Amino acid sequence: MAEKVFKKISETGCSSESYEKAIETAIEKASESLRGIAWFEVKELRGGLGADGQIEWQASIEVSFKVD
């Protein structure tokens, strides 16, 4: 079996809909510039309130990808 090396980066996705959408947003953005994304880990979930009282769902994740 060949050895593999992975690298992790941290991102925070935001959404006005849900935590799930915030995670999807972060992964979609990472996919624009990274190849070989293998998995992600949710590190923190939190929310913010805008001046108008609208909730912003925030998800901090670590995205792992294979290093060539």
TIVO-2410 file (N, C-alpha, C; in nm, 3 decimals):
# residues 68
REC num residu      c1      c2      c3 atome chaine
REC   1      M   0.084  -0.118   0.000     N      A
REC   1      M   0.000   0.000   0.000    CA      A
REC   1      M   0.089   0.124   0.000     C      A
REC   2      A   0.058   0.219  -0.084     N      A
REC   2      A   0.136   0.342  -0.094    CA      A
REC   2      A   0.105   0.434   0.024     C      A
REC   3      E   0.207   0.506   0.068     N      A
REC   3      E   0.189   0.603   0.174    CA      A
REC   3      E   0.113   0.724   0.121     C      A
REC   4      K   0.041   0.789   0.210     N      A
REC   4      K  -0.036   0.907   0.174    CA      A
REC   4      K  -0.007   1.017   0.275     C      A
REC   5      V  -0.017   1.140   0.229     N      A
REC   5      V  -0.002   1.256   0.316    CA      A
REC   5      V  -0.120   1.349   0.290     C      A
REC   6      F  -0.179   1.398   0.398     N      A
REC   6      F  -0.291   1.490   0.387    CA      A
REC   6      F  -0.256   1.621   0.459     C      A
REC   7      K  -0.315   1.729   0.412     N      A
REC   7      K  -0.298   1.859   0.474    CA      A
REC   7      K  -0.436   1.910   0.514     C      A
REC   8      K  -0.443   1.986   0.624     N      A
REC   8      K  -0.568   2.042   0.671    CA      A
REC   8      K  -0.562   2.194   0.665     C      A
REC   9      I  -0.673   2.254   0.627     N      A
REC   9      I  -0.687   2.398   0.637    CA      A
REC   9      I  -0.816   2.428   0.714     C      A
REC  10      S  -0.820   2.543   0.776     N      A
REC  10      S  -0.938   2.585   0.852    CA      A
REC  10      S  -1.017   2.687   0.772     C      A
REC  11      E  -1.148   2.675   0.779     N      A
REC  11      E  -1.238   2.769   0.714    CA      A
REC  11      E  -1.360   2.789   0.803     C      A
REC  12      T  -1.425   2.902   0.786     N      A
REC  12      T  -1.552   2.926   0.853    CA      A
REC  12      T  -1.654   2.965   0.748     C      A
REC  13      G  -1.759   2.885   0.736     N      A
REC  13      G  -1.868   2.915   0.643    CA      A
REC  13      G  -1.982   2.982   0.718     C      A
REC  14      C  -2.053   3.069   0.648     N      A
REC  14      C  -2.164   3.143   0.709    CA      A
REC  14      C  -2.289   3.128   0.621     C      A
REC  15      S  -2.404   3.127   0.686     N      A
REC  15      S  -2.530   3.114   0.613    CA      A
REC  15      S  -2.642   3.177   0.694     C      A
REC  16      S  -2.739   3.229   0.623     N      A
REC  16      S  -2.860   3.279   0.691    CA      A
REC  16      S  -2.964   3.169   0.705     C      A
REC  17      E  -2.933   3.046   0.652     N      A
REC  17      E  -3.030   2.937   0.653    CA      A
REC  17      E  -3.009   2.837   0.766     C      A
REC  18      S  -2.885   2.782   0.779     N      A
REC  18      S  -2.864   2.673   0.875    CA      A
REC  18      S  -2.714   2.644   0.891     C      A
REC  19      Y  -2.682   2.564   0.993     N      A
REC  19      Y  -2.544   2.517   1.009    CA      A
REC  19      Y  -2.503   2.431   0.890     C      A
REC  20      E  -2.594   2.345   0.846     N      A
REC  20      E  -2.563   2.257   0.733    CA      A
REC  20      E  -2.525   2.338   0.609     C      A
REC  21      K  -2.600   2.443   0.581     N      A
REC  21      K  -2.570   2.528   0.465    CA      A
REC  21      K  -2.437   2.601   0.486     C      A
REC  22      A  -2.405   2.641   0.608     N      A
REC  22      A  -2.277   2.706   0.636    CA      A
REC  22      A  -2.161   2.610   0.607     C      A
REC  23      I  -2.177   2.483   0.646     N      A
REC  23      I  -2.074   2.381   0.618    CA      A
REC  23      I  -2.060   2.360   0.468     C      A
REC  24      E  -2.173   2.346   0.399     N      A
REC  24      E  -2.170   2.327   0.254    CA      A
REC  24      E  -2.103   2.445   0.184     C      A
REC  25      T  -2.130   2.565   0.229     N      A
REC  25      T  -2.070   2.685   0.171    CA      A
REC  25      T  -1.918   2.682   0.185     C      A
REC  26      A  -1.870   2.646   0.303     N      A
REC  26      A  -1.725   2.638   0.326    CA      A
REC  26      A  -1.660   2.532   0.237     C      A
REC  27      I  -1.724   2.417   0.223     N      A
REC  27      I  -1.668   2.309   0.141    CA      A
REC  27      I  -1.670   2.348  -0.007     C      A
REC  28      E  -1.779   2.407  -0.052     N      A
REC  28      E  -1.788   2.449  -0.193    CA      A
REC  28      E  -1.679   2.550  -0.226     C      A
REC  29      K  -1.655   2.644  -0.136     N      A
REC  29      K  -1.552   2.746  -0.160    CA      A
REC  29      K  -1.414   2.682  -0.162     C      A
REC  30      A  -1.387   2.590  -0.070     N      A
REC  30      A  -1.258   2.521  -0.068    CA      A
REC  30      A  -1.237   2.441  -0.195     C      A
REC  31      S  -1.343   2.383  -0.248     N      A
REC  31      S  -1.335   2.301  -0.369    CA      A
REC  31      S  -1.296   2.383  -0.493     C      A
REC  32      E  -1.315   2.513  -0.487     N      A
REC  32      E  -1.277   2.598  -0.600    CA      A
REC  32      E  -1.126   2.605  -0.620     C      A
REC  33      S  -1.050   2.588  -0.513     N      A
REC  33      S  -0.904   2.603  -0.525    CA      A
REC  33      S  -0.824   2.481  -0.480     C      A
REC  34      L  -0.890   2.381  -0.421     N      A
REC  34      L  -0.819   2.263  -0.374    CA      A
REC  34      L  -0.862   2.139  -0.452     C      A
REC  35      R  -0.765   2.052  -0.478     N      A
REC  35      R  -0.795   1.923  -0.540    CA      A
REC  35      R  -0.783   1.815  -0.433     C      A
REC  36      G  -0.855   1.707  -0.452     N      A
REC  36      G  -0.839   1.590  -0.366    CA      A
REC  36      G  -0.891   1.605  -0.225     C      A
REC  37      I  -0.998   1.684  -0.207     N      A
REC  37      I  -1.057   1.695  -0.073    CA      A
REC  37      I  -1.108   1.558  -0.032     C      A
REC  38      A  -1.066   1.512   0.085     N      A
REC  38      A  -1.098   1.378   0.131    CA      A
REC  38      A  -1.203   1.377   0.242     C      A
REC  39      W  -1.196   1.471   0.333     N      A
REC  39      W  -1.292   1.475   0.443    CA      A
REC  39      W  -1.289   1.613   0.507     C      A
REC  40      F  -1.382   1.634   0.599     N      A
REC  40      F  -1.384   1.758   0.677    CA      A
REC  40      F  -1.424   1.724   0.820     C      A
REC  41      E  -1.383   1.809   0.911     N      A
REC  41      E  -1.419   1.795   1.053    CA      A
REC  41      E  -1.483   1.925   1.099     C      A
REC  42      V  -1.599   1.914   1.161     N      A
REC  42      V  -1.664   2.031   1.219    CA      A
REC  42      V  -1.599   2.058   1.353     C      A
REC  43      K  -1.542   2.176   1.367     N      A
REC  43      K  -1.470   2.213   1.489    CA      A
REC  43      K  -1.554   2.298   1.584     C      A
REC  44      E  -1.638   2.384   1.527     N      A
REC  44      E  -1.714   2.475   1.613    CA      A
REC  44      E  -1.840   2.522   1.539     C      A
REC  45      L  -1.949   2.529   1.611     N      A
REC  45      L  -2.073   2.586   1.558    CA      A
REC  45      L  -2.109   2.706   1.644     C      A
REC  46      R  -2.147   2.814   1.579     N      A
REC  46      R  -2.188   2.933   1.654    CA      A
REC  46      R  -2.278   3.017   1.565     C      A
REC  47      G  -2.332   3.120   1.621     N      A
REC  47      G  -2.420   3.208   1.544    CA      A
REC  47      G  -2.396   3.352   1.581     C      A
REC  48      G  -2.436   3.437   1.492     N      A
REC  48      G  -2.427   3.581   1.515    CA      A
REC  48      G  -2.562   3.644   1.486     C      A
REC  49      L  -2.581   3.762   1.538     N      A
REC  49      L  -2.705   3.835   1.514    CA      A
REC  49      L  -2.671   3.966   1.443     C      A
REC  50      G  -2.739   3.988   1.330     N      A
REC  50      G  -2.721   4.113   1.258    CA      A
REC  50      G  -2.795   4.226   1.326     C      A
REC  51      A  -2.773   4.347   1.278     N      A
REC  51      A  -2.839   4.464   1.334    CA      A
REC  51      A  -2.991   4.453   1.324     C      A
REC  52      D  -3.038   4.380   1.221     N      A
REC  52      D  -3.181   4.363   1.202    CA      A
REC  52      D  -3.237   4.243   1.279     C      A
REC  53      G  -3.151   4.177   1.359     N      A
REC  53      G  -3.194   4.063   1.438    CA      A
REC  53      G  -3.189   3.930   1.366     C      A
REC  54      Q  -3.150   3.931   1.238     N      A
REC  54      Q  -3.142   3.805   1.162    CA      A
REC  54      Q  -3.024   3.722   1.210     C      A
REC  55      I  -3.046   3.593   1.223     N      A
REC  55      I  -2.942   3.500   1.267    CA      A
REC  55      I  -2.851   3.465   1.152     C      A
REC  56      E  -2.720   3.464   1.178     N      A
REC  56      E  -2.621   3.413   1.084    CA      A
REC  56      E  -2.560   3.289   1.147     C      A
REC  57      W  -2.578   3.174   1.081     N      A
REC  57      W  -2.523   3.048   1.128    CA      A
REC  57      W  -2.379   3.038   1.080     C      A
REC  58      Q  -2.287   3.001   1.170     N      A
REC  58      Q  -2.145   2.992   1.137    CA      A
REC  58      Q  -2.092   2.855   1.176     C      A
REC  59      A  -2.013   2.796   1.086     N      A
REC  59      A  -1.953   2.665   1.110    CA      A
REC  59      A  -1.805   2.672   1.077     C      A
REC  60      S  -1.720   2.648   1.176     N      A
REC  60      S  -1.575   2.639   1.153    CA      A
REC  60      S  -1.541   2.494   1.129     C      A
REC  61      I  -1.471   2.469   1.018     N      A
REC  61      I  -1.436   2.332   0.981    CA      A
REC  61      I  -1.289   2.325   0.944     C      A
REC  62      E  -1.234   2.204   0.947     N      A
REC  62      E  -1.103   2.176   0.891    CA      A
REC  62      E  -1.126   2.085   0.771     C      A
REC  63      V  -1.075   2.126   0.656     N      A
REC  63      V  -1.088   2.050   0.533    CA      A
REC  63      V  -0.954   1.980   0.508     C      A
REC  64      S  -0.958   1.851   0.483     N      A
REC  64      S  -0.837   1.774   0.457    CA      A
REC  64      S  -0.830   1.735   0.311     C      A
REC  65      F  -0.711   1.748   0.253     N      A
REC  65      F  -0.692   1.712   0.114    CA      A
REC  65      F  -0.557   1.642   0.098     C      A
REC  66      K  -0.551   1.557  -0.003     N      A
REC  66      K  -0.430   1.478  -0.027    CA      A
REC  66      K  -0.323   1.565  -0.091     C      A
REC  67      V  -0.202   1.554  -0.037     N      A
REC  67      V  -0.087   1.624  -0.093    CA      A
REC  67      V  -0.024   1.535  -0.198     C      A
REC  68      D  -0.005   1.590  -0.317     N      A
REC  68      D   0.056   1.511  -0.427    CA      A
REC  68      D   0.203   1.490  -0.405     C      A
***
